[in-house]
Amino acid sequence: MNTAGVPAGAGAMKRRLGVPDAVMIGLGSMIGAGIFAALGPAAGAAGSGLLIALALAAVVAYCNAMSSARLAALYPRSGGTYVYGRERLGDFCGYLAGWAFVVGKTASCAAMALTVGAYLWPGQAHALAVAAVLALTAVNYTGVRKSALLTRVIVAGVLAVLAAVAVAALTSAAADASRLDIGADATVGGVLQAAGLLFFAFAGYARIATLGEEVRDPARAIPRAIPIALGITLAVYALVATAVLTVLGSGGLADATAPLPDAARAAGADWLSPVVRVGGAVAALGSLLALILGVSRTTLAMARDGHLPHLLAAVHPRFGVPHRAELAVGAVVAVLAATIDVRGVIGFSSFGVLAYYAVANASAWTLTREEGRPNRLVPVIGLAGCAALAFALPPVTVISGAVVLMLGAAVYGVRKARTNGSRH
């Protein structure tokens, strides 16, 4: 199956990515967001239950990944769960998944851009964030292969920085394993809320599925790339979270504005702090690069089906990328990065992405054995986990997320009514 379902004349994109490229795009999406943006807020919610929350988020992410991988192999087209929901559950479910993804991940793009600014130049965070968005939009515009190569370089640098922090913390005189004290003051609600926030960090494997038209041999490559990227990310998260907790404790981690540089100083490695700040900015750049890539592909798929303006469905004749969708996404993210605060968007993004994966798991449940369905427990646990984590987020996040989803449903209803009216 190649690009079945792509409208004639819409333009086909080139299959240039192999398994290593797809894994690197997934890593670039996850590692930057998780370690440098979500650990502190999650520690504030979970307390000493942070590692339990991390494990819970990983279980839900694994189920989502397995459901997504089987669906991506069957439907190797741009759009991810937008396509799966439409094909398995109907047009409305697919549309709602696409809406949740585009809205939630556009907020994530802005958060990552602001993280770049906050780490490199706190006094000019918004201006630097806008510059980062414009620069990476230009990189994506010139071709996905170049984006994959840049992501590979970024991931290598970030992993080196994280390894240095982990070694410095775990081998320092300040390290104290008793600070882990797993679950001592944790509550069920706090752990669930922290898991929901940490899910923000695991959601990057969606970028692999949304590149279905640009991966070589997608039926083999996508199911391999997703669990590899997720497994590497979980190992990195667990190691770094454990190392930081041993020197800061859950309370110190919750209060830290920049947890990893603070952990480096607490470990007596002051020289490492500025390196970590640069590493945090580079990680956020890698995440932003892959996020813009994924949002633009879902925008492309929705535009092809008429849920967004059709002009966004164009594919560049030379670079083979959805250039108008990328420019539109970049423009919206630049405006958000110039105007919003980074703290409020992580939970909002998590709510949208959990809704997106709820549709993915429901879609995977409908697969037959011949279509390569996963074990029946996988989509069940994934769907239940998505619902539990979404509604455990802070109330204001749940309310705002639900309002945005209802707004999307209203837009769909109005469009459907107009379409039906024009037929009569």
N, C-alpha and C positions, 0 to 999 in steps of 0.2 A: 504494500500500500504506500503510495507516495503522497500526493497532495489531493486525494479524493475529497470532494466537498469544497474545493476552492473554486470560486466562480470563474468561468471562462473570461479571460482578459484581465483578471485581477492581478496576474503576475506571480510567478513562482519564484521562491527564494532558493539560493544555492545551498546544497548540503555539503558543508565544509568542516563540520565539527566531528571529532572522534570522541571516544570515551574519556581520555585524559582532559581534553578541552572542556567537555561537559562537566566533569568532576570539578575542575578548577573554577568554572563559573558558579557552581553550587557552593563551593568553599568560600569564594569571594563574597557571595551574598550572605552567608551565615556568620562567618567568624567576625567580620567587622561589626555587624549589628549586635551580636550577643555579648561579647566580652567587654566592649567599650561603652555600651549604652544601657544594657539591661541588668547587669549584676547588682548594682547599687539599689535601684528600686525594688528588685526582687528580694534582696536581703532585708529591706525594710518591711516587707510584707510577711516573709516567712520566718525571720529570725534564724534560730539554729536549725530550722528545717529547710534551709536553702538547698542542700544537696538532695534532699528528698524531692523537693520541687523540681530540681533539675532532672532527676530520674523520671519523674512523672511526665514532665514536658517531653522528654525523649521518647517515652513509650507512645504517647499520642502522636508525636511526629513520625515515629517509625511506622505506625499503622497507616497514617496518612500517606507516607512515602510509598509503602507497598501497594496501597490502593491506587495511588497516582501512577506508579510505575507500570502496573498492569494495563491501566487505561491508556497511558501514553503509548505503549507498544501497540495497542489496538487502533488508536487514533493519533498517528504521528503528524499532527498539524498544529500550527500556531494557535494559541489560545488556552491551552491547558484545560482546567476544569470548566471553563466556559463552554468548550466543545464537548467535554464528557457529559456534563449535565444536560445539554441540549440533545445529544444523541440518545442518552439512556433514560432521562426523566422528563424531557419535553422542553420546549423553547423557553418557558418562563424560568425554570430552574437554572438552565444554562445562562440566561441573561442575568439572573440575580447573582450567580457566582461571579460572572465577569464584572458586574457592577461593584460587588464587594471587594474584589481583587484590585480593580483600578483605583477605587477610592482609598482603600486601606494602604495600598502600596505607594500611591502618590504621596500620602502622608509620611510613609517610611522614607521615601526619597528625600523629602524636606528635612526629616530628622537626621539622616546621615550627612546631608550637606551642612547642616548646622553643627554637627559633631566635628566635621573637618575644621570649621571656623573656630569653634570653641577650643580645640586642642592646639591649633597653630597660632591664632591671633585673637584671643578672647575679646579684646576691645573692638574688633571689626569683624565679629563672627558672621553677621548677616551678609556683609559685602563679600567676604571670602566664600561664603556658602553659595551665593549667586554665581560667582566666578567659577567655582567648581562645577556647578550644574551646567553652565554654558560650555566649559571645556570638555566635559565627558559626553555631552550630547553631540559635540563635534566628532569625538572619537567614534561613538556608535554610528554616526551618520556615514562614515567612510567604510564600514564593513564589519560584520560580526567576527570575522577571523582575527582582525586586529584587536578587537575588544577582548577576545579570548587570550591572546598573547599578553596583553597588558595585565589582565586579571592574573595570569600565571606568575608574573613578576611580583605583583602586589601581594599575593597569597604567600609566596616564599618569604618575602620580607616580614610580613606580619607573624608568620609562624616562628621565625627566628627571634623576634622581639618577645613573643609570649613564652618561648622556651627559656629565654634569659630571665624573665620575671619569675617563672616557676622555680628555676634552679636557685636564683638568689634568695627567694623566700624560704624554700624548703631546707636550704643548707645554712641559713643564718642562725645566729644565736637567739634571735627574737622569736623563732618558730616555736610554737607550742601546740602540740596535737590536741591538748585538752580544750582549746578554743573551738574545735569542731563541735563537740558536745551535741551530736546530731539529734535533733528533735526535742531537746530539753524544754524549750519554751515555745514550741511551735503549736499552732492550732490548725485544724483541718481547713478552715476558711482561709487562713493566712497562706498555707502551703498551696492551696488551689489557686489563689490569686497570684502568688509568685510564679507558679507554673504557667499561668496564662501570660504573664509578662515575659517570662523566659521563652515562651513559644515564639515570640517575636524574633528570637535569635535563631530558631531552627527552621524558619519558614523559607529559607533561601533555595531549597531544592526545587521549589516551584519553578524557578527560572529554567531549570533543565527541561521540565515538561513543556513549558511554553515555547521552547525552541524546536519543537517537533519537526518543523519543515527544514531546519538547518543542520540536523544531525545525520551523519551517515549511518545507514542501517539502524534506524531508530528502534525497531522491534527488539534488537539485541542490545544496543548501546544504552538506551534510556533506563531499562530495568537494572542494568549493571551500574550506571553512573550514580543514580539516586541513593541507593543504600551505601555505596562507598563514600560518597560525600558526607552523608549523615553520620556514618560511623566515625570517620576521622574527626568531624566537628564535635561529636559527643566526647570523644577521648580528650580533645584539647580543652573543652569546657570544664570537664571534670577535674583535670589536672590543674588548670589555672585557678578555678574556684577553690579547690582544696588548698592550694599554696597561699592564696590571698587570705583565706579564713585563718590559717595558722598564724599569720602575723597581725591581722587586724581584728579578728573575731567578727561575728555577725553584726554586732553593734557598730563597730568601727567601719565596716564595709557599708552599712546602711547610711552612715553619716558622711561618707567620703564623696566629694564632688568629682574626683578623678581617682577611682579605686586603684588602678594598677600603678600609676606613679606614686600614690600614697603607700602602697604595699612595698614598692622598691625602696622608698625612704625608710619605712619602718624596718626593713631588712638590713639597713645600713649601706645600701647601694645607691647613694645619692646621685652618683654619676649616671645611673641608669634611667633616672626619672625623665630627663629631656629626650632620651632615646625612645622611651615608652610613649611620650607625647607625640613624637613624630610617627611612631608606629600606629598609634590610635588614629591619627589623621589619615595615614595611608590605608588602614583597614576600612575606615569609613568611606574613603574614595573607592576602594574595591567593591564594597557593598553598594554604593551609589551607582557605580558603573553597571553592575548586573541588574539592579533594580530598574533603572531606566530601560534597559534592554528588555526585561520581562514585561513591564507595564505597556511598552509600545507594541509588543507582539499581541497582547490581549486586546489592546485598542484596535490593532489591525483586524483581528478576527471579528470583533464586534462591528467594526465599520463594514466589513464584507457582507455581514448579514443585515445591515441597515439599522442596527441599534445605536450607532454613532454615525456622524456625517460620512458619506461614502468617499469623500475626497481623502479621508485618512487611510483608505485601503490601498493607496498607490504604493508600488514597490519600485525603487530606483533602478533604472535600466542598467546602470554601470555597477553600482555597489551591491545590488541585490538585497537591499534593506528597506523596511517600511519608513521611508524618510519623512513623510509628512506626519505620520503618527509620532515619530521620535521628536520632531520639532515641536509638535503640539504638547507632548508630555513634558519636554524640557522647559517650555515656556510656562506651563502651569506650576511646575516644581520651583522654578526660579522665583515666581511671584510669592509662593508659599514660604520659601526660604528667606525671603526679604521681610516677611511680616509676622511669622509665628514663633512660638516658644517651643523648644525641643522637648520639654518635660511632659507636655500634655498629649503628645502624639503616639507614644509607644503603646499605651493601652488601646487607643482608638485603632491603631493599625492591627494589633492582635485580634481585636473583635472582628474586624473585617476579614482577616485571613482565616480565622477559625470558622467563620460562616462559609467561606470559600471551600475549605476542606470538608466541612460537613456535607456539602453537595458532592464532593469527590467520593467520600465514603458511601453515601447513599447510591451513587452511580455504580461503584464497584460491587455493591451488594447484588445488583441486577445481572452481573456477568455470569455466563454459563461456564461449565467446565471446559467446553471446547474453545471458549474465548479466553481461557487462561485466568480464570478468577482466582483470587487469593483465598486462603483459608477463611471460612465464614466468620470466624471470630475477629479477623483483622478489621473489616469495615464496621463491625458492631462496636468494638472497642474504640475505634477511631471516631465514629459518629458520636457516641456517648461522651467520649473524652472532650471532643470539640465543644459540645453543648455545656458540659460542666465547667470547663475553663473559661469559656466566653462569659457565662453568667456569674462567675466568681470574681470577675474584674471589678474595679471600683464602680459604684452605682452610676456616677456621672458618665463614665465611659460606656456602660451598658446602654444607658438612655440615649446618648448621642449616637452610638452605633446603630441602635434599633431605629432611630428617627431617619438616619441616612438610608438604611435598607428600605424603610417604608417609602421614602422619597423615590428611590429607584423603582420600587414596585409601582408607584403612582405614574412615573414617567412611562413605564412599560404599558400600563393600562391605557393611558391617553394615546400612545402611539398605536396600540392594537385597535382601539376604537376608531381612530382615524383611518387606519388601513381597511378595516371592515366596512366603514362607511363609504369609502371610495369605490368599493366593489359593488355597491348597490345603487 
